[in-house]
């Protein structure tokens, strides 16, 4: 018998360290990270050590013993991605080529059959979901289209019946490849599956079911994530939800389903209304923190706006599940149920539970009452993603600096003057007139209207149509809201350090006066609500004259500025409430605490 190779003479623990240092596992060099390899070849995680498969490929070929040890480490300590390439005659061949050792060791695999938006692209993605719904560069949409838009595919079946033959071929290839995973030990593999389908196609549900069908033949998965459409679709989400639970051998909770059920109706409708309402308070009708934001830009309800970093117990995890405190979580891809027809146990993002509004008329009415009476409602006049963001200007004002070609971004064009108010009505008017059903206005208990720190030229003034519409909206509300039960707060965001330079320039006192008059124009119509018994009114805007002085002087006069802000607050609240102003602070009563958008950005 020949002598053992030098490597095999070393203790197993020492060999394991050597395997790590040659790149078999990223965690040996960067603790907590996970190397991610493309099964077609190459390292897809830009933050992992610089080693590629070529640096340790020789180990896998050296001898049977070392191959078994090295393969077990590679496939157990790294994640793998396999993309379906329709131009390749064997698009999923790498999965067929895996050895028994590799399959038995595999712990993390992502299968991308079709992707219509960013999904684990790598460095160019930077963790942004490109369908997040915002129009500034922070959404990733601009960044995504500019840098790698050619990598996006059309949704499966997007071209009608002409696509169905291609879809059938994809399904056949996927079914054969998935069979290879049947030998993976139960409870070991974490599988992610992406196949973005056109939900408008008549056979979309059939194809979605066929995409997920092979998962039923696999041993129990440790975890499973499925995405079936770039945009939300309740029917496709239901298929994803069912398939994930089946793949994990997890029983469905009896109280939750993306789609309404006959059982829900039979169980709840027979109960007294008081008990039904108490039960509904423990559903997603009550948002995390009991606070719901509506943004004209997003055209939908959501929870607190994003922060860049947050911990698991931070309420912002209910807004950006793909960006959490885990190490580089965005390379798992985006399986957010609020943004896609997807399901993942990692997604905690809140969205109104639409199915509860669809069960029957009785539960529809109860759900409306619970939703509108049980949450604070925050209405942003411009943006939710970054509530200090302003219309008409770029996010960054260093466009005159010379930059490398790769960082150049497309020029922004303006459809209106950057100094004009950007809309035909306040977001508050739109929310109250068009979004909240008229009969639900009486359910509102707390309403906060948030305005960015517009320039003096941007605020509508005098007989501007926006102000006329605002006055008409308030008059229209008088007999529709339950004023004695309603608390109303007007709030303004501070200028942020990332706002365009135009918003940091020193302004003349006359412009400070104009901003103060704009605040008055905004507030004056609300006196009519107080006349019909508005319970409480609060005013919290930054001091309009703060930017009439330079930064140093502002710092020196901070106490005077804050005192002026307090005087303005009292003056505006007294103007609206009249004699009842003193009662809202009587007996130690205080203003309700700041909303989560304030805490998220240290505003106000």
Secondary structure as UniProt FT lines:
FT   HELIX           6..9
FT   HELIX           12..21
FT   TURN            22..23
FT   HELIX           26..28
FT   TURN            31..32
FT   STRAND          35..38
FT   TURN            39..40
FT   TURN            46..47
FT   HELIX           53..62
FT   HELIX           64..77
FT   STRAND          78..83
FT   TURN            86..87
FT   TURN            89..92
FT   HELIX           93..97
FT   HELIX           100..105
FT   STRAND          108..114
FT   TURN            123..127
FT   TURN            130..131
FT   HELIX           137..139
FT   HELIX           141..148
FT   HELIX           149..151
FT   TURN            157..159
FT   HELIX           160..163
FT   HELIX           164..179
FT   HELIX           180..183
FT   TURN            186..188
FT   STRAND          190..195
FT   TURN            199..200
FT   TURN            202..203
FT   HELIX           204..213
FT   HELIX           214..217
FT   STRAND          223..229
FT   HELIX           234..247
FT   TURN            248..249
FT   TURN            254..255
FT   HELIX           262..268
FT   TURN            269..270
FT   HELIX           273..280
FT   TURN            281..282
FT   TURN            284..285
FT   HELIX           288..290
FT   STRAND          291..295
FT   TURN            296..299
FT   STRAND          300..302
FT   TURN            312..313
FT   HELIX           315..318
FT   TURN            321..322
FT   TURN            327..328
FT   HELIX           329..332
FT   TURN            337..339
FT   STRAND          341..344
FT   TURN            345..346
FT   HELIX           354..357
FT   HELIX           361..374
FT   STRAND          376..380
FT   TURN            387..388
FT   TURN            391..392
FT   TURN            399..400
FT   HELIX           405..407
FT   TURN            418..419
FT   HELIX           427..430
FT   HELIX           431..435
FT   HELIX           438..443
FT   STRAND          446..451
FT   TURN            456..458
FT   TURN            462..463
FT   HELIX           465..477
FT   TURN            478..480
FT   HELIX           483..485
FT   STRAND          487..492
FT   TURN            497..498
FT   HELIX           501..503
FT   HELIX           509..524
FT   TURN            525..526
FT   HELIX           527..531
FT   TURN            532..533
FT   STRAND          536..540
FT   TURN            544..545
FT   HELIX           546..548
FT   HELIX           551..556
FT   HELIX           558..577
FT   HELIX           578..588
FT   HELIX           596..601
//
